[in-house]
Amino acid sequence: MIAAPPPSVIPTPIGVGAAYRPPARTQTVKTGRPVGTFRCGATGKRYGVHLELFARRRVVIVPAGIGIATARRCSYAARTRTPTGVVEIVAGARLTLGDLFRIWFRPPPPLARRPGRDPADATRADRPRARRLRPAPSQLPLPWRSLMRKLLLLLAVVPLVAACGGSSSSAPSIPTIQAARTFQLAGFEPGGAVAAGKPVTVAFTIQQPNGKPLTNYKRGAGPHTGVHLILVRTDLAAIIHRHPPLGPDGRLSDTIVFPEPGTYRVVVDAYPNTAGPQRNFQLFRTIRVAGSARAQKLPPFKPEVDVDGYRVRMLGTPKLKAIQAGFVTITVTGPDGKPARFTPWFGALAHAIFFRAGTLDYFHTHVCAPGATGCTSALGATTVAGSSSTPGKLRVGVLVPVPGTWRLFLQCKVGLHVLTAPFTLKVGA
């Protein structure tokens, strides 16, 4: 097993087959029974560790649901709630990599090697030289003094299982693993609180892992281009959605008017024009809008919303599950009672923006005309794409990473009017 120094961006494909998508839970964890010294029901503040697994130069998915008992609705000291590799660990637990795998792992089917030489096994010029770890991998501590550390492991799945099952009486000499270089926001404005109801400039540059500004974004037809700038109040009472223009130096800037005081989460959803499987990524900030702000309780599900005289109605009561593509049908009628005719807006006929209540987990799908390209949204190996072939009718794709209460902001343009219709949705496990 080797740990690689932080790369810049290495386009590594996701492995195909069950071996690269191990299940999240054993039967023991499903029912909430003890796993060695670990008990279900761990409480307290948690921090995140980003775990990436590779086998034979292919990505192994770290699934959602590790350490979460479905029968008892409790969690162990380590858990995952999204299939993004973020492991949530109870502060002070001081877990090791072996502890995580004891809670999670059930050995997957062996990775069968096809006859002949696999080109993925060839040495790659763009892959940094790795260094071997002397201690047993199972004894590597999961960092706990910073909120997000990235642990990159290049491993074979079967040897990992054997390593995690062993023990050692001697204290290992743990190597220092540098923090991974990632995309980040630079020069973010505003730097302090702003006023509600007044124009304010929101500006930033996305800095690449090599330290240079990102200037090359995907362009063309469809909504998966450039940068989506989304600002949502933390109680999900208000949302703003923009596509800021890009300057030649990579600076993105737009003028925003915040409707009400409160704390707003800023989501920068970027689509870089890079090779490899990474289509987009999100970066986050917070903006404080000065003034008295009383948190609003999220209303229950209502099938019909009135927006500026337009009636937006969701047909039926949706039955949705996390990490499973689903659909809801929504109709839009104008003040005259006739079906609305949608105008493309930011590359789509409609945008479906999802935020989870409390945690503000985020996902974004689109509705496009028949035959349109670049409309599919993906979560791991699961994809979804909305469509509309009839005036006033939208088939909206739903794909969210974790169960809970979600707020859907459906946005569409009818003539010169941009409509935002909010719906509260319950998503099951």
Residue pairs with C-beta under 8 A, 6 or more apart in sequence:
1 132
1 133
1 137
1 153
1 154
1 155
1 156
1 159
1 160
1 163
2 130
2 131
2 132
2 133
2 154
2 155
3 130
3 131
3 133
3 151
3 152
3 153
3 154
3 175
3 177
4 127
4 128
4 130
4 131
4 152
4 154
5 128
5 129
5 130
5 131
5 178
6 150
6 152
6 178
6 179
6 180
6 181
6 209
7 127
7 128
7 152
7 180
7 181
7 209
8 181
8 208
8 209
8 210
9 208
9 209
9 274
9 276
9 278
10 126
10 127
10 276
11 274
11 275
11 276
11 277
11 278
12 54
12 57
12 58
12 59
12 276
12 277
13 58
13 59
13 120
13 277
14 20
14 58
14 59
14 61
14 277
14 380
14 381
15 21
15 55
15 56
15 58
15 59
15 60
15 111
16 58
17 109
18 108
18 109
19 55
19 60
19 108
19 109
19 110
19 111
19 157
20 55
20 58
20 59
20 60
20 61
20 108
20 111
21 60
21 61
21 63
21 108
21 381
22 60
22 61
22 63
22 105
22 106
22 108
22 157
23 63
23 106
23 108
24 63
24 64
24 65
24 66
24 68
24 80
24 104
25 65
25 66
25 68
25 69
25 70
25 104
26 105
26 106
28 34
28 35
29 35
29 40
29 66
29 67
29 68
29 69
29 76
29 103
29 104
30 69
30 70
30 71
31 69
31 71
31 72
32 40
32 41
32 69
32 71
32 72
32 74
33 40
34 40
35 76
35 102
35 103
36 102
38 76
38 77
38 99
38 102
38 103
39 76
40 69
40 72
40 74
40 75
40 76
41 72
41 74
41 75
42 74
42 75
42 76
42 77
42 90
42 93
43 90
44 90
44 91
44 92
45 90
45 91
46 88
46 89
46 90
46 91
47 88
47 89
47 91
47 144
47 146
47 147
47 148
48 86
48 87
48 88
48 89
48 147
48 148
49 86
49 87
49 89
49 142
49 143
49 148
49 149
49 151
50 84
50 85
50 86
50 87
50 148
50 149
50 150
50 151
50 180
51 62
51 85
51 86
51 87
51 100
51 151
51 153
52 59
52 62
52 85
52 150
52 151
52 152
52 153
53 59
53 60
53 62
53 85
53 153
53 155
53 157
54 60
54 153
54 154
54 155
55 111
55 155
55 156
55 157
56 111
56 113
56 118
56 120
56 121
56 156
57 120
57 121
58 120
59 277
60 157
61 83
61 380
61 381
62 80
62 83
62 84
62 85
62 87
63 80
63 83
64 80
64 81
64 82
64 83
64 322
64 323
64 401
64 402
65 80
65 81
65 429
66 78
66 79
66 80
66 87
66 100
66 103
66 104
67 75
67 76
67 77
67 78
67 79
67 80
67 103
67 104
68 74
68 75
68 76
68 79
68 80
68 81
69 75
69 76
70 429
76 103
77 89
77 90
77 93
77 95
77 99
77 103
78 87
78 88
78 89
78 90
78 93
78 95
78 99
78 100
78 103
78 104
78 142
79 87
79 88
80 86
80 87
80 88
81 88
81 361
81 401
81 402
82 361
82 401
82 402
83 323
83 379
83 380
83 401
84 401
87 100
87 142
89 95
89 142
89 144
91 144
92 144
93 144
94 141
94 144
95 141
95 142
96 138
96 139
96 140
96 141
96 142
97 137
97 138
97 139
97 140
97 141
97 142
97 151
97 164
98 136
98 137
98 138
98 139
98 140
98 163
98 164
99 142
100 142
101 138
101 160
101 161
101 164
102 164
105 161
105 164
107 157
107 158
107 161
108 157
110 158
111 156
111 157
111 158
130 154
131 175
133 140
133 175
134 172
134 173
134 175
135 168
135 172
135 173
135 174
135 175
136 163
136 166
136 168
136 172
137 153
137 155
137 160
137 163
137 164
138 163
138 164
138 165
138 166
138 167
139 168
139 172
139 174
140 151
140 174
141 174
142 151
143 149
143 151
146 179
149 177
149 179
149 180
150 179
150 180
150 182
151 177
152 177
152 180
153 160
181 209
181 210
182 209
183 206
183 207
183 208
183 209
183 214
183 270
183 281
183 283
184 206
184 207
184 283
185 204
185 205
185 206
185 207
185 268
185 283
185 285
186 204
186 205
186 206
186 207
186 213
187 203
187 204
187 205
187 251
188 203
188 204
188 285
189 201
189 202
189 203
189 204
190 200
190 201
190 202
190 287
192 288
193 288
193 289
193 290
194 200
194 258
194 287
194 288
194 289
194 290
195 258
195 289
195 290
195 291
196 258
196 259
196 260
196 261
196 289
196 290
196 291
197 257
197 258
197 259
198 257
199 255
199 256
199 257
200 255
200 256
200 257
200 258
201 253
201 254
201 255
201 256
202 229
202 231
202 244
202 253
202 254
202 255
202 256
202 266
202 287
203 244
203 251
203 252
203 253
203 254
204 251
204 252
204 268
204 285
205 213
205 214
205 249
205 250
205 251
205 252
206 213
206 214
206 227
206 250
206 252
206 268
206 270
206 283
207 213
207 214
208 214
213 249
213 250
213 251
214 250
214 270
214 272
215 246
215 248
215 249
215 250
216 272
216 273
216 274
217 225
217 226
217 227
217 246
217 270
217 271
217 272
217 273
218 224
218 225
218 226
218 271
218 272
218 273
219 225
219 226
219 273
220 374
221 347
221 372
221 373
221 374
222 347
222 348
222 366
222 368
222 372
222 373
222 374
222 375
223 346
223 347
223 348
223 351
223 366
223 368
223 374
223 375
224 271
224 279
224 280
224 347
224 366
224 374
224 375
225 271
225 347
225 374
226 243
226 246
226 270
226 271
227 243
227 244
227 246
227 252
227 268
227 269
227 270
227 271
228 241
228 242
228 243
228 267
228 268
228 269
228 270
228 346
228 364
229 240
229 241
229 242
229 243
229 244
229 252
229 254
229 266
229 267
229 268
229 269
230 239
230 240
230 241
230 242
230 266
230 267
230 269
230 353
230 362
230 364
231 239
231 240
231 256
231 258
231 264
231 265
231 266
231 267
231 287
232 238
232 239
232 240
232 264
232 265
232 267
232 355
232 360
232 409
233 239
233 260
233 262
233 263
233 264
233 265
234 262
234 263
234 264
234 265
234 295
234 360
235 262
235 295
235 296
235 297
235 298
236 298
236 355
236 357
236 407
236 422
237 260
237 262
237 296
238 258
238 259
238 260
238 262
238 264
239 353
239 409
239 420
239 422
240 256
240 258
240 259
241 346
241 351
241 353
241 409
241 411
241 420
242 254
242 256
243 346
244 252
244 253
244 254
245 252
245 253
245 254
246 252
247 253
258 264
258 287
258 289
260 289
260 291
260 293
261 289
261 290
261 291
261 292
261 293
262 289
262 291
262 293
262 295
263 286
263 287
263 288
263 289
263 293
264 286
264 287
264 288
264 289
265 284
265 285
265 286
265 360
266 284
266 285
266 286
266 287
267 282
267 283
267 284
267 362
268 282
268 283
268 284
268 285
269 280
269 281
269 282
269 362
269 364
270 280
270 281
270 282
270 283
271 279
271 280
272 278
272 280
272 281
279 378
282 362
298 357
298 405
298 407
298 424
299 424
300 424
301 317
301 423
301 424
301 425
301 426
302 423
302 424
303 313
303 314
303 315
303 316
303 317
304 311
304 312
304 313
304 314
305 311
305 312
305 313
305 421
305 422
305 423
306 312
307 419
307 420
307 421
308 417
308 419
309 334
309 335
310 332
310 333
310 334
310 335
310 340
310 414
310 417
310 419
311 331
311 332
311 333
312 330
312 331
312 332
312 410
312 419
312 421
313 330
313 331
313 332
313 333
314 328
314 329
314 330
314 423
315 328
315 329
315 330
315 331
316 328
316 329
318 326
318 328
318 398
318 425
319 326
319 428
320 326
320 398
320 400
320 425
320 426
320 427
320 428
321 403
321 427
321 428
321 429
322 400
322 401
322 402
322 403
322 427
322 428
322 429
323 379
323 380
323 382
323 399
323 400
323 401
324 382
324 399
325 382
325 383
325 384
325 397
325 398
325 399
326 384
326 397
326 398
326 399
327 384
327 386
327 395
327 396
327 397
327 398
328 395
328 396
328 398
329 393
329 394
329 395
329 396
330 393
330 394
330 396
330 410
330 421
331 339
331 392
331 393
331 394
332 339
332 340
332 342
332 392
332 393
332 394
332 412
332 414
332 419
333 339
333 340
333 392
334 340
334 414
338 392
339 390
339 391
339 392
339 393
340 391
340 392
340 412
340 414
341 391
341 392
341 414
341 415
342 349
342 350
342 388
342 391
342 394
342 412
342 413
342 414
343 349
343 413
343 414
343 415
344 369
344 413
345 351
345 411
345 412
345 413
345 418
347 366
347 374
348 366
348 367
348 368
348 375
349 367
349 368
349 369
349 388
349 394
349 412
350 366
350 367
350 386
350 388
350 394
350 396
350 410
350 411
350 412
351 364
351 365
351 366
351 367
351 409
351 410
351 411
351 412
352 364
352 365
352 366
352 367
352 386
352 396
352 397
352 398
352 408
352 409
352 410
352 411
353 362
353 364
353 408
353 409
353 410
353 411
354 362
354 363
354 364
354 365
354 398
354 400
354 406
354 407
354 408
354 409
354 425
355 361
355 362
355 406
355 407
355 409
356 362
356 400
356 402
356 404
356 405
356 406
356 407
357 404
357 405
357 406
357 407
358 404
358 405
359 402
359 404
361 400
361 401
361 402
361 404
363 377
363 379
363 399
363 400
363 401
364 377
365 377
365 384
365 385
365 386
365 396
365 397
365 398
365 399
366 375
366 377
366 385
366 386
366 397
367 375
367 386
367 387
367 388
367 394
367 395
367 396
367 397
367 412
368 375
368 385
368 386
368 387
368 388
369 387
369 388
369 389
370 387
370 389
375 385
375 386
376 383
376 384
376 385
377 383
377 384
377 385
377 397
377 399
379 399
379 400
379 401
382 399
383 399
384 397
384 398
384 399
385 397
386 394
386 395
386 396
386 397
387 395
388 394
388 395
394 410
394 412
396 408
396 410
398 408
398 425
400 406
400 427
402 427
403 427
403 428
403 429
404 427
405 424
405 425
405 426
405 427
406 424
406 425
406 426
406 427
407 422
407 423
407 424
407 425
408 422
408 423
408 424
408 425
409 420
409 421
409 422
410 419
410 420
410 421
410 422
410 423
411 418
411 419
411 420
411 421
412 418
412 419
413 419
